[in-house]
Amino acid sequence: MRKHLILVLSALLVLASHAHLMRMLAPLDPGILALQFAFTPQAYWRIIDLWGASGLAIYRAHFAYDNFHPFFYGAFGYLLIARTRVFDASRLRCAALLALPLAGLFDLSENAAQIFLLGQPHGIESIMIPLSATCSLLKWGLVLGFAAMLSIQWMRQRQP
């Protein structure tokens, strides 16, 4: 157990961080995913308008925590693969090892684009809007890909 203590602690940190962000962003309607996947200026600014001043204040405040979250889940994903035997003999080991840290880089890029956009005049048409949405798409693709690789590998190991 001592060998995996850092892994357990990193998992708990990811869960606590994610729960905090979910609770913090829960009042936003439409939800945060709608903004993350808003590829056009019209869709992006419509969501910001629907949130109103109070929603926008919540969204701005969440970055103080969300800029740490990618480091937490990136480290957890790396440690899970590096310190366990889940992918010991698999060709997917390298991809699994890098998936969540790379997702974290896209998450941080998305956050930077969002912070930049919030400092611009309301309604501006900017390449940063589809760039941010693309970073989000890549982030979520890597997170789901990691989960799929982990599930497939776990099922393979359970087969006789």
C-alpha positions in Angstrom: 0.0 0.0 0.0 2.8 2.4 0.8 4.1 2.0 -2.7 0.8 3.3 -4.1 0.2 6.0 -1.4 1.1 8.8 -3.8 -1.3 7.4 -6.4 -4.1 7.2 -3.9 -3.5 10.7 -2.7 -3.4 12.0 -6.3 -6.7 10.3 -7.0 -8.3 11.9 -3.9 -6.9 15.3 -5.0 -8.4 14.9 -8.4 -11.8 13.9 -7.0 -11.8 16.8 -4.5 -10.8 19.3 -7.1 -13.3 18.0 -9.6 -16.1 18.0 -7.1 -15.2 21.6 -6.1 -15.3 22.8 -9.7 -18.6 21.0 -10.4 -20.2 22.5 -7.3 -18.8 25.9 -8.2 -20.1 25.8 -11.8 -23.4 24.1 -11.1 -25.4 27.3 -11.2 -24.4 28.0 -14.8 -27.2 27.4 -17.3 -26.4 26.4 -20.0 -23.6 24.4 -18.4 -19.9 24.8 -18.8 -19.7 22.2 -21.6 -21.9 24.3 -23.8 -19.4 27.1 -23.6 -16.4 24.7 -24.1 -17.9 23.5 -27.3 -19.0 26.9 -28.7 -17.1 27.1 -31.9 -18.6 30.3 -33.3 -18.6 33.8 -31.8 -22.4 33.9 -32.0 -22.8 30.7 -29.9 -20.0 31.8 -27.5 -21.4 35.2 -26.7 -25.0 33.9 -26.6 -24.0 31.6 -23.7 -22.2 34.5 -21.9 -25.4 36.6 -22.3 -27.5 33.8 -20.9 -25.3 33.5 -17.9 -25.6 37.2 -17.1 -23.4 39.1 -14.7 -23.7 36.6 -11.9 -22.9 33.6 -14.1 -20.0 35.4 -15.6 -18.6 36.2 -12.2 -18.8 32.5 -11.2 -17.1 31.6 -14.5 -14.3 34.1 -13.9 -13.8 33.0 -10.3 -13.5 29.3 -11.2 -10.2 29.9 -13.1 -8.4 30.4 -9.7 -9.0 26.6 -9.2 -9.3 25.3 -12.7 -5.8 26.3 -13.6 -4.5 23.8 -11.0 -6.9 21.0 -11.9 -5.1 19.9 -15.1 -1.9 19.3 -13.1 -3.8 17.1 -10.7 -5.5 14.8 -13.2 -2.4 14.8 -15.5 -0.2 13.6 -12.6 -2.8 11.1 -11.6 -3.0 9.6 -15.1 0.7 9.4 -15.4 1.2 7.8 -11.9 -1.6 5.3 -12.5 0.1 4.0 -15.6 3.7 4.4 -14.4 3.2 2.8 -11.0 0.8 0.0 -11.7 0.9 -3.0 -14.0 -2.2 -2.0 -15.9 -0.3 -1.6 -19.2 2.9 -3.5 -18.5 2.8 -5.6 -21.7 0.7 -3.4 -23.8 1.5 -1.4 -26.9 -0.9 1.2 -25.5 1.3 2.0 -22.5 3.0 5.1 -24.0 -0.3 6.5 -25.2 -1.9 5.9 -21.9 1.0 7.3 -20.0 0.8 10.6 -21.9 -2.9 10.9 -22.5 -3.9 12.8 -19.3 -0.8 15.0 -19.1 -1.5 16.0 -22.7 -5.2 16.6 -22.0 -4.0 18.9 -19.2 -2.0 21.0 -21.6 -5.0 21.4 -23.9 -7.1 22.3 -20.8 -4.6 25.0 -19.8 -4.6 26.3 -23.4 -8.4 26.4 -23.3 -8.3 28.3 -20.0 -5.8 30.8 -21.4 -7.9 31.4 -24.5 -11.0 31.9 -22.3 -9.3 34.3 -20.0 -8.1 36.3 -23.0 -11.6 36.4 -24.5 -13.2 37.6 -21.3 -10.8 40.6 -21.4 -12.0 41.5 -24.9 -15.0 43.7 -25.8 -18.2 41.7 -25.5 -19.3 40.2 -28.9 -15.9 40.4 -30.5 -15.2 37.9 -33.3 -11.9 36.2 -32.5 -10.0 33.2 -33.7 -9.6 32.4 -30.0 -13.2 31.2 -29.8 -12.8 28.2 -32.2 -9.2 27.7 -30.9 -10.5 27.4 -27.4 -13.3 25.0 -28.5 -10.7 22.9 -30.4 -8.5 22.7 -27.3 -11.6 21.6 -25.3 -12.5 18.9 -27.9 -8.9 17.6 -27.9 -8.9 17.6 -24.0 -12.1 15.7 -23.7 -11.1 13.3 -26.5 -7.9 12.4 -24.7 -9.7 12.0 -21.4 -12.3 9.7 -23.0 -9.6 7.9 -24.9 -7.7 7.3 -21.6 -10.8 5.9 -20.0 -11.5 3.7 -23.0 -7.9 2.4 -23.0 -8.0 1.7 -19.3 -11.4 -0.1 -19.6 -10.2 -2.2 -22.5 -7.0 -3.2 -20.8 -8.7 -4.0 -17.6 -11.2 -6.3 -19.4 -8.3 -8.0 -21.2 -6.6 -8.7 -17.9 -9.8 -10.2 -16.5 -10.2 -12.7 -19.3 -9.0 -16.2 -18.7 
